[in-house]
Amino acid sequence: MPVLECAVHWARPVDEPEMRALLDEGERVRYDRFLRAEDKARFVTGRHLARTVLAGAAGLAPESIRFTTGCPHCGGTHGKPRLPGSDLDFSLSHSGDRVVLVLAEGAEVGVDVERESDRDIDRLAEMVLTAAERDALTAMDDRRRGFHTYWSRKEALLKATGHGLAAPMTSIHVSAPDEPAAVVAWDGEAAVSPVRLTDLTPGPGYAAAAAVLTDRPLKVTEVMC
C-alpha cells in the first residue's frame, strides 16, 4: 500500500503588515474582533501559514487563495477552512506560542496542539475521557502531560471528521499516552474508519497530534517555518 505524505509546518505567532495584507475581507473582520495582541498574532499567522504552504503545494499565488468554511454536517459557515477545487486538505491549530498546519493530498486531516496548563484535570477528564482512559491517567506520574496527550489526539480526530467539539470525546477511546497513538474504539454517529493517528513534536510543555482519515501508512515530515 502506498505511503501517504503528511506535511507538518510549525510557526511562532507574529503579526506583520505583509501577513495581514493576505487576509480576505471576512478574515479581516475576524482579526479586528480579537482584543488581545497574542490572539491576533495566532490568527494571522495561521492564515498566512496556510496560504503560503498551500501556494507552494498547489502552484498558486498566495494572494489568490480563498478558503471556504462550510460545515459538511450542517451546512453552516463554521467549518474548517478548505481550498475549493483541490484534493489538498489541511488543518490548523494554535496554542500559546505554537501555530501548526498539517497538509495531505487525497485524505481528510485534522491537527491539534495544546499548551499544558494547570487546568482542573479531574473535572475535565470526566467530560473528555472514557472510564478506561481515566484509569490509565490515574496511574501516570505526569498526569498533566497524559491528559493533554489524550485531548490533542481526540480533538485532532474530530477536526479531521469536521465534527469538532460537537461530537462527544467520551465516545472515543484512544491508546494510552505512553503508547503509539491509535484509535482503540469509537462509538456513536460521528465514528469513522479507517483512521491514522500520530503524535507530533511541538516541544516541551505542549502536546500535539494529527489525524488522517486513511488506511494508508503515513510518512510525517515536520518543519519549522
C-alpha atoms as one frame of an Amber mdcrd trajectory, in Angstrom:
protein
   0.000   0.000   0.000   1.488   3.384  -0.962   2.591   5.741   1.790   0.602
   8.931   2.324   2.776  12.029   2.706   1.702  14.201   5.626   3.464  17.565
   5.933   3.506  19.344   9.286   4.525  23.011   9.392   5.230  24.793  12.674
   5.457  28.562  13.182   5.707  31.066  16.021   2.887  33.625  16.118   3.805
  37.042  14.764   1.729  39.860  13.312   3.321  41.663  10.384   1.714  44.042
   7.839   2.606  41.801   4.883   0.846  38.907   6.612  -2.302  40.926   7.262
  -2.294  42.007   3.621  -3.156  38.432   2.566  -6.324  38.275   4.687  -9.623
  38.418   2.831 -12.461  40.697   3.936 -14.102  38.180   6.254 -10.777  37.298
   7.839 -10.024  40.971   8.462 -13.337  41.269  10.300 -12.415  38.283  12.472
  -8.920  39.699  13.045 -10.345  43.037  14.206 -12.657  41.292  16.688  -9.752
  39.851  18.639  -8.982  42.060  21.627  -5.609  40.641  22.635  -2.499  41.085
  20.522  -1.498  37.441  21.017  -4.852  36.243  19.640  -4.462  38.472  16.599
  -0.956  37.115  16.024  -2.025  33.471  16.275  -4.909  34.016  13.862  -2.981
  35.913  11.212  -0.015  33.539  11.458  -2.293  30.560  10.886  -3.898  32.054
   7.798  -0.554  33.232   6.434   0.947  29.796   7.029  -1.982  28.134   5.250
  -1.749  30.414   2.221   1.996  30.174   1.777   2.172  26.402   2.267  -0.823
  25.742   0.018   0.530  28.119  -2.602   3.715  26.099  -2.790   1.877  22.771
  -2.907  -0.760  23.812  -5.434   1.340  26.110  -7.625  -0.768  29.169  -6.825
  -0.004  32.704  -5.752  -0.651  33.159  -2.005  -2.750  36.262  -2.619  -5.052
  34.316  -4.961  -6.046  31.716  -2.364  -9.511  31.987  -0.867 -10.954  29.499
   1.587 -14.418  28.095   2.117 -15.610  27.288   5.646 -18.791  25.307   5.026
 -19.634  22.640   7.610 -20.081  19.240   5.902 -22.615  18.167   8.540 -24.997
  21.113   8.994 -24.168  23.422   6.090 -23.177  26.304   8.379 -20.147  28.523
   7.873 -18.226  27.387  10.954 -16.351  24.516   9.289 -12.605  24.235   8.951
 -11.039  26.256   6.095 -10.762  24.386   2.794  -9.227  25.104  -0.586 -12.092
  24.632  -3.072 -11.455  22.527  -6.151  -8.341  20.859  -4.708  -7.532  17.376
  -3.369  -5.283  19.044  -0.794  -6.724  19.046   2.708  -5.267  20.942   5.633
  -5.944  21.695   9.263  -4.755  24.480  11.549  -4.322  24.743  15.289  -2.620
  27.083  17.718  -1.934  27.313  21.424   0.453  29.504  23.356   3.392  30.289
  21.079   2.794  27.375  18.694   0.938  27.517  15.381   0.721  24.313  13.343
  -0.605  23.305   9.949  -0.973  19.740   8.670  -1.338  19.120   4.934  -2.090
  15.954   2.944  -3.416  15.166  -0.520  -6.333  12.821  -1.027  -7.343  12.401
   2.629  -9.076  14.462   5.304  -6.744  15.678   8.061  -7.046  17.252  11.486
  -4.476  18.670  13.886  -4.469  19.945  17.437  -1.813  21.455  19.681  -2.389
  22.099  23.372  -0.212  24.022  25.793  -0.089  22.075  29.039  -1.725  24.025
  31.842  -2.877  23.574  35.420  -6.498  23.249  34.398  -8.793  21.063  36.531
  -7.744  17.729  35.033 -10.026  15.605  37.223 -13.133  17.572  36.259 -12.229
  17.711  32.569 -11.332  14.032  32.477 -14.962  13.202  33.282 -16.009  15.205
  30.197 -13.269  14.042  27.825 -12.056  10.551  28.726 -13.571   7.084  28.806
 -13.514   5.091  32.031 -10.546   3.048  30.782  -8.656   6.219  29.860  -9.326
   7.757  33.266  -7.936   4.627  34.925  -4.795   4.820  32.754  -4.412   8.527
  33.528  -4.670   7.909  37.288  -1.702   5.538  37.081   0.536   8.061  35.286
   3.249  10.017  37.077   2.791  13.033  34.803  -0.986  13.323  34.669  -0.901
  16.785  33.129   1.081  15.555  30.128  -1.107  12.473  29.873  -4.359  14.429
  29.858  -3.207  16.864  27.201  -1.971  13.983  25.046  -5.418  12.395  25.212
  -7.063  15.734  24.480  -4.905  16.587  21.455  -5.407  13.145  19.891  -9.183
  13.316  20.232  -9.550  16.894  19.061  -7.340  16.215  16.012  -9.603  13.310
  15.127 -12.809  15.335  15.454 -11.304  18.142  13.395 -10.477  15.648  10.639
 -14.097  14.482  10.506 -15.381  18.054  10.676 -17.366  17.495  13.884 -15.113
  19.490  16.171 -16.345  19.637  19.752 -19.945  18.998  18.613 -19.279  15.254
  18.989 -18.612  13.772  22.437 -14.975  12.984  23.184 -16.082  10.327  25.671
 -17.287   8.185  22.751 -13.688   7.878  21.512 -11.182   5.546  23.167  -7.589
   6.167  22.114  -4.397   4.444  23.184  -2.632   5.399  26.396  -0.345   8.461
  26.252   2.844   6.369  26.532   1.761   4.129  23.641   1.774   4.907  19.886
  -1.264   6.990  19.009  -4.196   4.900  17.778  -7.987   4.701  17.955  -8.920
   1.729  20.130 -12.702   2.085  19.802 -15.228   4.695  18.729 -18.970   4.600
  19.304 -21.630   6.995  18.077 -22.801   8.679  14.893 -19.543  10.594  14.386
 -17.412   7.435  14.250 -15.345   6.872  11.106 -12.938   4.209   9.937 -10.194
   3.822   8.850  -8.149   6.485  10.581  -4.498   7.054  11.403  -3.373   8.967
  14.475   0.134  10.250  15.107   1.668  12.312  17.889   3.681  15.351  16.827
   6.705  17.045  18.418   5.726  20.579  19.491   8.421  20.817  22.159   8.367
  20.796  25.976   5.167  21.905  27.655   2.929  21.089  24.703   1.030  18.103
  23.333   0.069  17.778  19.670  -1.403  15.175  17.360  -2.572  14.752  13.793
  -5.364  12.539  12.454  -5.729  11.389   8.851  -8.811   9.567   7.563  -6.995
   6.838   5.654  -5.796   3.250   5.971  -2.515   4.053   4.234   0.690   4.203
   6.273   1.813   7.763   6.972   5.104   9.464   6.293   5.089  12.511   8.549
   7.555  15.343   7.965   7.721  18.211  10.488   9.380  21.515   9.623   9.673
  24.881  11.360   8.747  27.795   9.105
